[in-house]
Amino acid sequence: MDTDNRHIVHFDLDSFFVSVERLMNSRLKGVPVIVGGMSDRGVVAACSYEARQFGVHSAMPMRLARRLCPHAFYVRGDMDEYSRYSRLVTEIIGDSAPLYEKASIDEHYLDLTGMDRFFGCLKWSHELRDRIIHETGLPISFGLSVNKTVSKIATGEAKPNGEKEVLLGEVKPFLWPLSIRKIPMIGPATYKLLRSMGIDRIETLGRMPPEMLRHAMGKNGVEIWRRANGIDPTPVEPYTERKSISSERTFDQDTGDMKMLTALVVKMTEKLSFQLRAGERLTGCITIKIKYSDFDTRTLQKMVPYTSFDHVLIPIAKELLVRLYTRRVMVRLVGVKLSHLVSGAPQLNLFEDTPRQVELYRALDYVRQRYGAGAVGRAV
């Protein structure tokens, strides 16, 4: 396929957590809203455009947010509701789109290549956006262009609650006047490095010799140069709720020891959760599987608020195991599967957890990354 002649649309829900809160409480409309941990030691998980005008942004310490915007409405947040609305939007998109990727809890990429001959991609995207707004009540923006990078940047320029199309011949005129911050793969550390090299606008980056960036930043430098020139062949990965990670254990001798089975399920859930966090992914469903000695296999699953924290998943895994192990027959295999995976750092759950809890996860994950996944674990 000609990667320069694709039609990729990026849909992104505007201030998603805040928008859901406003659906549940109309008093929050049009005023500064900050979602996050309620104590001074908490962290901002999301904020409204009205709050951003006062300098508030996500991942900011709540203490600082209160100083900058003391008159805002502060909300703890409800991951159950956010997950429910995220799934509702995905269902609407899945019902219409030929090929889509759920990139995170609040954004989707759709590949509309070929549809332009029949419907007109801009008209089709506009109608889908109208349907999402009508059926969910949530504001949503989209960018339509030739690849994922340009579409995502276009969505950012269309916000709040807008639409933007960037045609093939408009890519560089659209990108080059913008700040390098707009390129999705440029984080704070990369931005600081590029600024130290005197690079501020995408045009400066795009006109540099790629070898100079390779020398300064390795392979990443060349990839950033490509994005600055509007080049991104990355495909839209078909989203499937079967996308999963799992762990199973077959016993040398069949067992009926419930304590041992529970301890094993806890350990498996903990290791799989670590894999999620290491890959910056979240799960929306957990499944427990057991195979009895007579080879009768049973599974039980539960939809969960999107998470990658094992202290959230372990109690659910234990509950499913208890509900599943109904026959008084020995067990030959037990397994855990985490599915409905989407991209997203654990910070999505910061409003549910104390900073101390988050620091504990960071410390444990550091030990596991350095010494192996089994280096440290929960006591059962």
Secondary structure as UniProt FT lines:
FT   HELIX           3..5
FT   STRAND          8..13
FT   TURN            14..15
FT   HELIX           16..24
FT   HELIX           26..28
FT   TURN            29..30
FT   STRAND          33..36
FT   TURN            40..41
FT   STRAND          43..47
FT   HELIX           49..52
FT   TURN            53..55
FT   TURN            58..59
FT   HELIX           62..68
FT   TURN            70..71
FT   STRAND          73..75
FT   HELIX           79..96
FT   STRAND          100..104
FT   TURN            105..106
FT   STRAND          107..111
FT   TURN            113..114
FT   HELIX           115..117
FT   TURN            118..119
FT   HELIX           121..136
FT   STRAND          140..145
FT   HELIX           148..158
FT   STRAND          163..165
FT   HELIX           168..170
FT   HELIX           171..175
FT   TURN            176..177
FT   HELIX           180..182
FT   TURN            184..185
FT   HELIX           188..196
FT   TURN            197..198
FT   HELIX           202..207
FT   HELIX           210..217
FT   HELIX           219..228
FT   TURN            229..230
FT   TURN            241..242
FT   STRAND          244..255
FT   HELIX           258..278
FT   TURN            279..280
FT   STRAND          281..292
FT   TURN            293..294
FT   STRAND          297..307
FT   HELIX           310..324
FT   STRAND          331..339
FT   STRAND          342..343
FT   HELIX           346..352
FT   HELIX           355..371
FT   TURN            373..374
//
